[in-house]
């Protein structure tokens, strides 16, 4: 990552980070609908940033629990 570029701090719920990490690990980014190549790159960048946290060490059980937490009371 280029340290000269402007950044933004973003705090998300850990369960959301786990679910996103799991999905980004398994999704074929070439099949995700995009309207601009930068969208695909931004998803890859998001995965890289999540990998810099301890989320990359989650167990399958933690992933299942995070999915249950995030999907609880969705209402749609």
LORO-307505 format. One record per residue: residue in one letter; x, z, y of N, C-alpha, C, CB in turn. Coordinates in steps of 0.05 Angstrom, whole numbers, padded with zeros to 5 digits, always signed. Each point is the difference from the previous one (the first is absolute). Glycine has a CB too. Layout:
REM LORO-307505
aXZYXZYXZYXZY ...
This chain:
REM LORO-307505
x+00017+00000-00024-00017+00000+00024+00018+00000+00025-00037+00024-00025 x+00030-00041+00044+00015-00002+00025-00006+00024+00017+00000-00050-00003 x+00019+00068+00008-00004+00024+00016-00004-00006+00029+00027+00025-00033 x-00022-00050+00042-00004-00007+00028-00029-00007+00007+00047-00016+00000 x-00063+00013-00021-00028-00008+00005-00017+00025+00007+00005-00039-00032 x-00025+00035+00048-00018+00023+00006-00014+00009-00025-00006-00017+00047 x+00001+00043-00049-00014+00011-00023-00024+00017+00009+00044+00000-00026 x-00060+00007+00006-00023+00018+00005+00000+00021-00022-00027-00038+00023 x+00021+00062-00015-00003+00021-00020-00028+00000-00011+00035+00028+00023 x-00038-00026-00049-00026-00001-00012-00001+00022-00021-00005-00050+00009 x-00015+00066-00008-00004+00021-00020-00025-00007-00015+00022+00035+00028 x-00019-00037-00055-00024-00005-00017-00001+00021-00021+00003-00049+00008 x-00027+00052-00019-00005+00019-00022+00018-00008-00023-00048+00008+00016 x+00060+00012-00029+00018-00006-00022-00014-00016-00022+00025+00042+00010 x-00050-00034-00016-00015-00015-00021-00003-00029+00007-00025+00042-00011 x+00020-00049+00037-00001-00028+00008+00027-00013-00005-00034+00011+00035 x+00056+00002-00028+00027-00011-00004+00005-00006-00030+00016+00025+00041 x-00025-00006-00058+00004-00004-00029-00017-00024-00010+00008+00049-00005 x-00033-00051+00014-00017-00022-00008+00012-00027+00010-00041+00030+00000 x+00049-00031+00025+00012-00024+00011+00026-00008-00015-00020+00011+00045 x+00036+00009-00050+00025-00004-00014-00005-00012-00028+00022+00038+00025 x-00041-00026-00039-00007-00010-00027-00010-00029+00001-00010+00047-00014 x-00008-00052+00033-00011-00027+00003+00022-00020+00008-00044+00020+00012 x+00060-00013+00007+00021-00019+00009+00021-00005-00022-00007+00016+00047 x+00011+00003-00065+00018-00004-00022-00011-00020-00020+00016+00047+00006 x-00042-00048-00009-00012-00017-00021-00012-00026+00010-00008+00041-00025 x+00002-00043+00050-00014-00023+00011+00020-00024+00002-00033+00030+00025 x+00023-00054-00030+00016-00024+00005-00005-00009+00028-00003-00014-00049 x+00022+00019+00067-00003-00005+00028-00005-00030+00005+00029+00039+00011 x-00022-00056-00030-00005-00029+00004-00030-00006-00005+00047-00010-00015 x-00062+00029+00004-00028-00005-00004-00018+00015+00019+00011-00007-00048 x+00001+00024+00065-00016+00015+00020-00008-00019+00022+00024+00043-00011 x-00049-00044+00018-00009-00019+00021+00013+00008+00027-00044-00008-00025 x+00058-00010+00037+00012+00004+00026-00006-00024+00018+00037+00029-00021 x-00036-00024+00046-00003-00022+00019+00026-00007+00015-00048+00013+00006 x+00068+00004-00010+00026-00004+00012+00021+00012-00017-00020-00001+00046 x+00043-00011-00050+00022+00011-00017+00009+00028+00009+00014-00047-00009 x-00018+00053+00034+00009+00027+00009-00017+00022-00013+00013-00020+00043 x-00037+00014-00052-00017+00020-00013+00013+00008-00027-00042-00018+00023 x+00051-00002-00037+00013+00005-00026+00026+00016+00004-00020-00043-00018 x+00035+00036+00038+00025+00014+00006-00006+00029+00008+00022-00043+00014 x-00043+00047+00002-00007+00027+00008-00008+00018-00024-00016-00019+00044 x+00003+00007-00064-00007+00015-00024+00026+00007-00015-00044-00023-00003 x+00062+00004+00001+00026+00006-00013+00016+00021+00015+00001-00047-00017 x-00002+00046+00044+00013+00020+00016-00013+00028-00004+00012-00035+00034 x-00038+00036-00036-00014+00025-00006+00009+00012-00026-00040-00017+00026 x+00042+00000-00047+00009+00010-00025+00029+00011+00002-00029-00034-00023 x+00046+00020+00038+00027+00010+00003+00001+00027+00014+00015-00047+00002 x-00032+00050+00018-00001+00026+00015-00010+00022-00018-00007-00024+00043 x-00014+00019-00059-00010+00020-00018+00021+00008-00021-00047-00018+00007 x+00062-00002-00016+00021+00005-00019+00022+00019+00011-00009-00045-00021 x+00010+00048+00047+00020+00018+00012-00010+00029+00000+00016-00038+00029 x-00040+00043-00038-00011+00027-00002+00002+00009-00029-00031-00008+00039 x+00020+00031-00045+00000+00010-00027-00023-00011-00016+00022+00041+00015 x-00039-00058-00003-00023-00012-00014+00009-00017-00023-00026+00001+00042 x+00049-00013-00040+00010-00018-00022+00004+00015-00026+00022-00029+00035 x-00022+00056-00035+00004+00016-00024-00025+00010-00013+00043+00014+00020 x-00067-00024-00010-00025+00010-00011-00004-00008-00029-00020-00002+00046 x+00006+00019-00060-00006-00004-00028-00026-00015-00002+00025+00041-00014 x-00031-00053-00010-00026-00013-00003-00023+00019+00004+00022-00031-00033 x-00019+00056+00026-00021+00020+00004-00004+00005+00030+00011+00022-00044 x+00010-00022+00059-00003+00004+00029-00013-00024+00013+00041+00029+00000 x-00035-00053-00010-00013-00024+00010-00030+00001-00005+00042-00026-00008 x-00049+00033-00017-00029+00002-00007-00014+00021+00018+00011-00013-00047 x+00002+00036+00052-00012+00020+00017-00003-00009+00029+00021+00035-00030 x-00001-00050+00040-00001-00011+00027-00023-00020+00002+00050+00008+00006 x-00053-00025-00026-00021-00020+00000-00027+00014+00001+00029-00032-00025 x-00032+00054+00009-00025+00015+00000-00005+00013+00027+00005+00008-00050 x+00015+00003+00062-00003+00013+00026-00008-00020+00022+00034+00034-00014 x-00021-00057+00014-00005-00020+00021-00028-00012-00004+00049-00010+00003 x-00057+00005-00027-00026-00013-00005-00023+00019+00001+00024-00033-00027 x-00019+00059+00028-00022+00020+00001-00015-00003+00026+00026+00032-00029 x-00052-00032+00027-00018+00000+00023+00004-00024+00018+00000+00050-00002 x+00007-00073-00010+00004-00024+00017-00026-00010+00013+00038-00012-00030 x-00060+00014+00015-00025-00008+00011-00005-00030+00002+00002+00041+00025 x+00015-00057-00038-00004-00029-00002+00011-00011-00024+00001-00003+00048 
